[in-house]
Every structure is written in C-alpha cells, then in structure tokens.
Amino acid sequence: MLLSDADRELLFETLKRHAAEGRLDTPELERRVAIVAEASTREAAAPAMAGLPPLARPHREERRPRWGRGHGEAEKPEPDWQPTNERFRDPRTSNVLRVWVDGAGDRHYVAE
C-alpha cells in the first residue's frame, strides 16, 4: 500500500517521540528517518519502526470517534498497523472487512 504524506508525517512524529523517550540516539533516529523519507510504500517504511515498542495510547477522549461505522471500522489503516489474513463480512453493513493489528495488539477493521 502506498505511503501518503500524512502517513509519512505520522511515522516521523512516532520516531520523534521514541527519540524523546530515550529509545533512539541521534544517529539511529537519522537512519530511521531516512528509511521513511525514501519509502514509497508502507512495507518499505516498516523497517524504520522495527524493534520499537508501542507508544502509550492517547486517552479515550483524544482518540478519533468511531461511531457511524459498523464493528469499529476505520476509514484506512494507520501506518503502524500490520495486515492479517483475516477477513469477515460485517452483518450490520454487509461490508467485507480486513483485520489489521496495531503495535499494542489491538485489532482494527478496514473495508476492502
């Protein structure tokens, strides 16, 4: 899947937070930022996040609301989500959804 400018900025921000929390020194941060900058797909950018633990999740009220869709469906996967081979049909909307997993292990559903 192509890496959008918004996806790229989110990855840069995530790397910046890891560096601020002391997980990356300057040379390693620069190496990972270069990977993201050169990547054209999410798959090519994935090595930049390798080995980093999930960041603390925002409080519930800061997260994007999900109402209006079935089954907690998201518009599109976030850059740090990994696809699974699971798919199912939401009985309420009849949409075929693919299951994605984030770094914290939470499951998300994106229409095919």
Helices and strands as residue ranges (DSSP letters): H 5-20, H 26-38, H 42-45, G 46-49, G 60-62, E 73-74, E 82-89, E 96-101, E 107-111
